[in-house]
Amino acid sequence: MKLLFAGAESRSIRNVLIEAGVKNSLVSYYYIVDRSVDINEYFDNFEYVALDSGGFTFIENARLNIGRKTDHYKYLMGYLEFIEKHKGKFIWVANYDVSIDVGDNRVYEWNEEFRKFEPYQRICYVAHDYSIPYNNLYTYFDLYDMVGVSGNWKGEKDDVGYFSQVYQLAMSKKKLTHGFAMTNFVSFDRFPFWTADSTTYLGGAKFGTTYVWNGAYFETWDYLRKYRRKSLKNWCELWGVDFDGFCNDQIKEVTRFNTFAWLENEKAFNKKTEHKQWWSEESYDKL
C-alpha cells in the first residue's frame, strides 16, 4: 500500500514533505484552484500524485457562506478541464463524488465523463452509501476498475465489517482500492488498500500530538505527553530534526518528526501485510 500524504497545498507543509523525502501525495482540486497552487510543484517533487475533486469541501464551504450558490456543473466542468490538461500524470484521479448533494443517479451520469479519460488516466470512483448500505459498493466494483471508500459515516457502519466487504470484493474481482482519510492501521492490517491518504501526520500542529516509531511499533502521544519528547533525541538526530525545536513545540520540527514517523509506519505496515496485498509493485506504474 502507498500512503499518500494529503494537506500539502500549503507551501510550508509541502516543503516539509519534500525535505523528508516523501514520495506520495494527494492534492485537492478545490485547494489547487482556491490557492492558485502550481500543480507542477507536485509533479516535480513527488513520484506519485493523486487528485481528489474536493467536492465535499466545495459543498461544506458553500453552506458556511450563506448566499453562495453551489454550482456543481460549473465546478465539474472546471475539474474535467483540469484533468484533460494534466491527464496521465496522476497515479489516479477521483470522480466528482457529490451524491450527498445531487443524488446517486446524477453522479452515475457524470461518471461517464470520467470514463473518457480511462485510456490515459486511472480514475478512482468513490462509492458512497448514504441511504442504502453497501448497494453502491457492489455496483461500483462491478462497473469500475478502481473504487474509493471512506470510513465510518455517522456511526452507521461497522468499519471492520465494511472494510472486510471492500477487501473481499477487491481481491475477488482484482480491482484496486483507495481509503480516503483513513489511518486506522488496526483495520488496515486486516484489509489493506492499494492506496490510502491521510493528514494525520499534521496532528502535531493541530493538536500537539506526537507520533512515535520506536523501532517495533507505532505509538500516539497526545498533548499531555509532550514532556516525553525529551526521550526521542536519538530519532531526531537520525532524521535530522532539530531536537530543541521539536521539544519546544516548533510546528515545522514537530511536523517533520511526525512525517518521518509515518514513513516508518508505512514501511512496517507493508512488511506486515505483504501476504495480503494481491497487487504488485509494478501496478502503480500501469493503467
Buried (B, 14 or more C-beta within 10 A) or exposed (E): BBBBBBBBBEEEBBBBBBEBEBBBBBBBBBBBBBEEBEBEBBEEBBEBBBBBBBBBBBBEBBEEEEEEEBEBEEBBEEBBEBBEEBBEBBBBBBBBBBBBBBEBEBBBEBBEBBEBBBEEBBBBBBBBBEEEBBEBBEBBBEEBBBBBBBBBBEEEBEBBEBBBBBBEBBBEEEBBBBBBBBBBBEBBEEBBBBBBBBBBBBBBBEEBBBBBBEEEEBBEBEEEBBEEBEEBBEBBEEBEBBBEBBBEBBBBBBBBBBBBBBBBBBEBBBEEBEEBBEBEEEEBEEE
